[in-house]
């Protein structure tokens, strides 16, 4: 396993596309920090809400595409180049090779998460925000993002071990990503609206989260969204006036244990399926 | 060294191996021949556990590694530690240099660092890549990649070297060097299993040849025996030139005139002496005599037909 890990880590670190995309995401964070700097008296809660919104809209979108595409090419590209035949002609078990590859991809995406966390905290410092109260939320948010990305990588692995060419896998990966990121959540939201009333925010969010958990249990981004939805609660802001209040990611995690388990656990289910497939796939 | 029994591999609706039987003894250079799509690469990939046959049995170094649809992973890994494999149509990791490549492959065999470095240096010098040891493989020519592929196959000083079309893309000098390396392996007591479509190479360096056609081994023997057998079946072809025309009507041989005094004589056995006597009995004399031995290519083409 260590051998496959070392090889894949070296390859991942040398893949310029990954770092170019991380750089783009970081650049896209700059307007967020700039707008924070422009606002006077911005509270920590507003800051973290803004960061969550940027993470789901910018980081998840770009890095999610990268993760699924990377996963989809993981084995096919090596089969096309023939490097996998060289690797597995050595005294290495297939499962060790797969786990090594997964371990390295996991490590690379956790490194990306670490960079994203560092950039966010540095950005907040630059804005003049006291990072103390938001520090743990920023870390948790990015770790959860890391698991979403790992989920997309493992979904990509399944494509890589089921399709015949990296070109096809690339196209299918994009299609699956848009299904998971846009189409299926959109449809589930529509069903949630039909079941409740969109104006009844609390009940709509509750039903939507329930549907996301029940019907989109396989989509890492959907579970991420449910967890993040629970960072806001409708509370009595002033006398008789109710509105959304940020209650923190720690609180959300406690309320969404099932979603956390799905988010962290599903990549391993996908990995298990990939391992079963990889055990019997012809590497010609 | 290698025993394959009744191996069957079907890709969707194509039968790549159809009950293949193969036996490669220790210490030989075994040439594995066959037309395109005959099942050569599938056989090699099956030996290494890279494709999964549906039926049959494979044993390497006397240990069973595959039986009826299942690989024994533990035996396979043990066997692979003693094998060097050079694939056809493969690139190595383009972001690595030759030194890094051999280092990382050496790690897969758990070769200690010092030994790995020493071996890498020896091999890169052997395949003439020492000068470019720090250049990225991505910038290598096809021939340089082939050389590095051979070097990586030798990193563990393998007892069995499996080469799949190893000389593709090499210049004549490279081919000569490759042949020499393969011969050196044999001298060191190693076994070489060598697939090629360039029959002249096989004929030149192999002791034993196996010919696979449509997933079945149709012939397996030493080159001498194959030729002898082929001559026995196809007949000896002798071309002679005489000092005056000869009347062949009283012989049972198949004679074709190639000119006024030049003939091709085909007989079921070596009839050179009888031919001299016959020509003399006709009052003529043989000026030149040429016994045409079939090349491996001719035998191969005949078999494929």
Contacts between the chains, C-beta under 8 A, distances in Angstrom:
chain1	res1	chain2	res2	distance
A	3	B	104	7.8
A	3	B	107	5.8
A	3	B	108	5.1
A	6	B	104	7.0
A	6	B	107	7.2
A	7	B	93	7.5
A	7	B	104	6.0
A	10	B	95	7.4
A	10	B	96	7.6
A	10	B	104	7.8
A	11	B	93	6.8
A	11	B	95	6.7
A	14	B	95	4.6
A	81	B	90	7.0
A	81	B	91	5.0
A	82	B	87	5.5
A	82	B	89	5.9
A	82	B	90	2.9
A	82	B	91	6.1
A	83	B	90	6.8
A	83	B	91	6.7
A	83	B	92	6.7
A	83	B	93	5.9
A	85	B	45	7.3
A	85	B	48	7.8
A	85	B	50	5.6
A	85	B	85	7.9
A	85	B	87	4.9
A	85	B	90	6.1
A	86	B	85	7.4
A	86	B	87	6.3
A	86	B	90	6.0
A	86	B	92	6.7
A	86	B	105	7.6
A	86	B	149	7.8
A	86	B	152	6.8
A	87	B	108	7.6
A	88	B	48	7.4
A	88	B	49	7.3
A	88	B	50	6.0
A	89	B	48	4.9
A	89	B	50	6.9
A	89	B	80	6.4
A	89	B	83	7.0
A	89	B	85	3.9
A	89	B	87	7.4
A	90	B	80	6.3
A	90	B	105	6.6
A	90	B	108	3.8
A	90	B	109	6.6
A	91	B	77	4.6
A	91	B	78	7.3
A	91	B	80	4.5
A	91	B	81	4.1
A	91	B	108	6.6
A	91	B	109	6.4
A	92	B	77	7.3
A	92	B	80	7.9
A	92	B	108	5.9
A	93	B	73	5.5
A	93	B	77	6.0
A	94	B	73	7.9
A	280	B	52	5.8
A	282	B	11	7.3
A	282	B	45	7.6
A	282	B	50	7.4
A	282	B	51	4.2
A	282	B	52	6.3
A	283	B	45	7.1
A	283	B	50	4.4
A	283	B	51	6.7
A	284	B	41	7.0
A	284	B	42	7.3
A	284	B	45	5.7
A	284	B	50	7.0
A	284	B	51	5.6
